[in-house]
């Protein structure tokens, strides 16, 4: 009897463990789908340009750039197009980064937007995205594997309530860590860990139109909030759809 109870407890613990992992993998899938949707919309750069101080930042720091002239006199439409070109390039192995250029009334003709250190950094970003494609495939396979185990072995999936609770705990923990460590420190640490040590990733606004037009890292903070919000919505839809389908199957 004791042995049976011990085995049952172990089984339930394993099921809970697998359920948590299943929920986390589902959210990773949701993050990927959200990224894909937002990338197609250039991460709403036009909205951020107008509403979080990017336009004002360009007006302030554009004229102070030590390597390029005339960027402050570009139009809103030009800046949106330039961001779209960068976005397209980093999602396509970095192709075309050196060809991105602008011109304005005070630029003295066509000017390349990016300097060599910026091109190298964005190429690193493109390489990272290519690597993450492999990781995403593995996550998808693992998620399906967990789905099969839960269906075949336990004849059930974690409830919608359980999955949403798991997600809430994960997000709260992440927010607490970011608040404790500091958003800027987290941003810097991630760059140090991810990118090659001998490649520049920090740029002063006076040295980089890339940083100026993105008001880095402020733009990335707003995009991250939007990204997570869209992912949460997708996660909820995925969870409800799969729960409904699984209920019909089981």
VMD Tcl script that draws the C-alpha trace (Angstrom):
set ca {
  {0.00 0.00 0.00}
  {2.77 2.43 0.95}
  {4.68 1.52 -2.19}
  {1.59 2.19 -4.30}
  {1.04 5.60 -2.68}
  {4.70 6.49 -3.21}
  {4.49 5.54 -6.88}
  {1.28 7.55 -7.29}
  {2.88 10.61 -5.69}
  {5.89 10.29 -7.99}
  {3.62 9.97 -11.00}
  {1.65 13.06 -10.06}
  {4.87 15.00 -9.48}
  {6.18 13.97 -12.88}
  {2.92 14.98 -14.49}
  {3.08 18.40 -12.84}
  {6.67 18.81 -13.93}
  {5.82 17.91 -17.54}
  {2.77 20.16 -17.44}
  {4.83 23.15 -16.38}
  {7.32 22.50 -19.17}
  {4.49 22.07 -21.63}
  {3.04 25.44 -20.59}
  {6.43 27.17 -20.86}
  {7.07 25.69 -24.31}
  {3.61 26.81 -25.41}
  {4.45 30.36 -24.36}
  {7.76 30.22 -26.24}
  {5.78 29.22 -29.34}
  {3.45 32.16 -28.68}
  {6.47 34.49 -28.40}
  {7.72 33.25 -31.77}
  {4.35 33.83 -33.43}
  {4.10 37.28 -31.84}
  {7.60 38.15 -33.08}
  {6.66 37.04 -36.60}
  {3.50 39.18 -36.57}
  {5.26 42.26 -35.19}
  {8.24 41.89 -37.54}
  {5.82 41.99 -40.47}
  {4.55 45.29 -39.08}
  {8.07 46.63 -38.44}
  {7.34 46.45 -34.71}
  {5.03 49.49 -35.00}
  {8.04 51.77 -35.40}
  {5.90 54.62 -36.78}
  {3.83 54.68 -33.59}
  {6.88 54.64 -31.33}
  {8.55 57.32 -33.47}
  {5.64 59.66 -32.78}
  {4.84 58.81 -29.17}
  {7.89 57.86 -27.08}
  {10.30 60.67 -27.87}
  {12.12 59.18 -30.87}
  {11.31 62.11 -33.17}
  {12.51 64.53 -30.50}
  {15.63 62.44 -29.94}
  {16.48 62.59 -33.65}
  {16.03 66.34 -33.66}
  {18.32 66.65 -30.64}
  {21.08 64.16 -31.47}
  {20.93 64.01 -35.27}
  {22.79 67.30 -35.77}
  {25.42 66.22 -33.21}
  {26.46 63.10 -35.11}
  {30.21 63.06 -35.66}
  {30.13 60.96 -38.83}
  {26.93 61.78 -40.74}
  {25.10 64.98 -41.64}
  {21.53 65.87 -42.45}
  {19.73 63.03 -40.71}
  {17.71 65.36 -38.49}
  {16.14 66.80 -41.65}
  {14.81 63.47 -42.91}
  {11.05 63.01 -42.90}
  {9.01 60.70 -40.72}
  {8.30 58.53 -43.76}
  {12.02 58.21 -44.53}
  {12.80 57.09 -40.99}
  {10.03 54.49 -41.04}
  {11.38 53.18 -44.35}
  {14.94 53.09 -43.02}
  {13.82 51.10 -39.98}
  {11.91 48.75 -42.27}
  {15.06 48.19 -44.34}
  {17.09 47.34 -41.22}
  {14.32 45.04 -40.01}
  {14.19 43.27 -43.38}
  {17.96 42.87 -43.49}
  {18.40 41.34 -40.04}
  {15.69 38.81 -40.86}
  {17.47 37.92 -44.12}
  {21.04 37.04 -43.05}
  {22.02 40.73 -42.91}
  {21.76 41.22 -46.66}
  {21.71 44.84 -47.77}
  {22.83 46.47 -44.52}
  {25.68 48.37 -46.16}
  {23.34 49.64 -48.87}
  {20.86 51.40 -46.59}
  {21.11 55.14 -47.17}
  {19.23 58.41 -46.73}
  {19.27 61.88 -48.09}
  {17.83 65.23 -47.03}
  {18.15 68.92 -47.81}
  {21.29 69.13 -45.66}
  {22.85 65.68 -46.19}
  {24.99 66.72 -49.17}
  {23.57 63.94 -51.25}
  {23.00 60.28 -50.49}
  {24.56 59.18 -47.19}
  {25.05 55.60 -45.92}
  {23.02 55.24 -42.75}
  {25.28 52.74 -41.02}
  {28.97 52.77 -40.17}
  {31.08 49.62 -40.21}
  {30.75 48.89 -36.44}
  {26.97 49.22 -36.73}
  {26.87 46.90 -39.75}
  {28.94 44.33 -37.84}
  {26.58 44.57 -34.86}
  {23.47 44.20 -36.99}
  {25.08 41.26 -38.78}
  {25.58 39.71 -35.34}
  {21.87 40.26 -34.69}
  {21.03 38.60 -38.01}
  {23.27 35.65 -37.12}
  {21.56 35.36 -33.73}
  {18.12 35.29 -35.37}
  {19.30 32.56 -37.73}
  {20.57 30.52 -34.77}
  {17.30 31.04 -32.91}
  {15.42 29.56 -35.87}
  {17.11 26.26 -35.07}
  {16.30 26.63 -31.37}
  {12.67 27.38 -32.23}
  {12.38 24.20 -34.29}
  {13.77 22.20 -31.35}
  {11.32 23.91 -28.97}
  {8.46 23.06 -31.32}
  {9.53 19.41 -31.48}
  {9.88 19.26 -27.69}
  {6.44 20.85 -27.24}
  {4.85 18.26 -29.54}
  {6.74 15.52 -27.68}
  {5.33 16.74 -24.34}
  {1.87 16.97 -25.89}
  {2.07 13.34 -27.00}
  {3.31 12.15 -23.60}
  {0.57 13.98 -21.72}
  {-2.12 12.69 -24.07}
  {-0.88 9.10 -24.32}
  {0.34 8.53 -20.76}
  {-1.95 10.73 -18.68}
  {-4.92 11.08 -21.05}
  {-5.07 14.80 -20.27}
  {-3.41 18.15 -20.84}
  {-2.81 20.75 -18.13}
  {-5.98 22.74 -17.58}
  {-6.36 26.23 -18.99}
  {-6.31 27.55 -15.41}
  {-3.07 25.69 -14.66}
  {-1.40 27.00 -17.82}
  {-2.47 30.59 -17.26}
  {-1.31 30.37 -13.65}
  {2.05 28.98 -14.77}
  {2.40 31.81 -17.29}
  {1.44 34.44 -14.71}
  {4.03 33.13 -12.26}
  {6.67 33.08 -15.00}
  {5.94 36.66 -16.04}
  {5.83 37.93 -12.46}
  {9.15 36.26 -11.72}
  {10.68 37.77 -14.85}
  {9.40 41.25 -13.99}
  {10.69 40.98 -10.43}
  {14.13 39.95 -11.64}
  {14.25 42.81 -14.15}
  {13.07 45.30 -11.51}
  {15.60 43.96 -9.00}
  {18.56 43.98 -11.38}
  {17.50 47.07 -13.36}
  {16.25 47.10 -16.99}
  {19.40 48.75 -18.32}
  {21.67 46.31 -16.49}
  {19.68 43.36 -17.88}
  {19.85 44.84 -21.38}
  {23.62 45.32 -21.13}
  {24.22 41.88 -19.61}
  {22.31 40.15 -22.39}
  {24.40 41.94 -25.01}
  {27.63 41.01 -23.24}
  {26.62 37.33 -23.04}
  {25.20 37.02 -26.55}
  {27.49 39.01 -28.85}
  {31.20 38.50 -29.62}
  {33.48 40.24 -27.13}
  {35.45 42.10 -29.78}
  {32.35 43.47 -31.54}
  {30.94 46.83 -30.50}
  {27.30 46.82 -29.44}
  {27.08 50.01 -27.36}
  {26.90 53.22 -29.39}
  {26.57 56.80 -28.27}
  {23.87 58.75 -30.06}
  {26.51 61.14 -31.40}
  {28.30 58.22 -33.08}
  {25.41 56.15 -34.39}
  {22.36 57.05 -36.42}
  {21.15 53.51 -35.77}
  {21.00 54.24 -32.04}
  {19.59 57.71 -32.63}
  {16.72 56.60 -34.85}
  {15.83 53.86 -32.37}
  {16.52 55.93 -29.25}
  {18.16 52.72 -27.99}
  {17.43 51.11 -25.62}
  {14.13 52.94 -25.05}
  {12.55 51.66 -28.27}
  {13.49 48.09 -27.36}
  {11.76 48.43 -24.01}
  {8.47 49.49 -25.61}
  {8.75 46.79 -28.27}
  {9.36 44.20 -25.55}
  {6.19 45.24 -23.73}
  {4.17 45.02 -26.96}
  {5.81 41.70 -27.85}
  {4.93 40.09 -24.52}
  {1.38 41.49 -24.63}
  {0.75 40.06 -28.10}
  {2.36 36.75 -27.05}
  {0.10 36.51 -24.00}
  {-2.97 37.03 -26.22}
  {-1.74 34.37 -28.66}
  {-0.92 32.03 -25.78}
  {-4.47 32.38 -24.48}
  {-5.95 31.60 -27.89}
  {-3.64 28.60 -28.43}
  {-4.41 27.24 -24.97}
  {-8.17 27.52 -25.44}
  {-8.12 26.00 -28.94}
  {-5.94 23.05 -27.94}
  {-7.98 22.45 -24.79}
  {-11.15 22.33 -26.87}
  {-9.64 20.00 -29.47}
  {-8.13 17.74 -26.82}
  {-11.44 17.54 -24.98}
  {-13.11 16.32 -28.14}
  {-10.34 13.79 -28.73}
  {-10.27 12.49 -25.19}
}
mol new
graphics top color blue
foreach p $ca { graphics top sphere $p radius 0.5 }
foreach p [lrange $ca 0 end-1] q [lrange $ca 1 end] { graphics top cylinder $p $q radius 0.2 }
display resetview
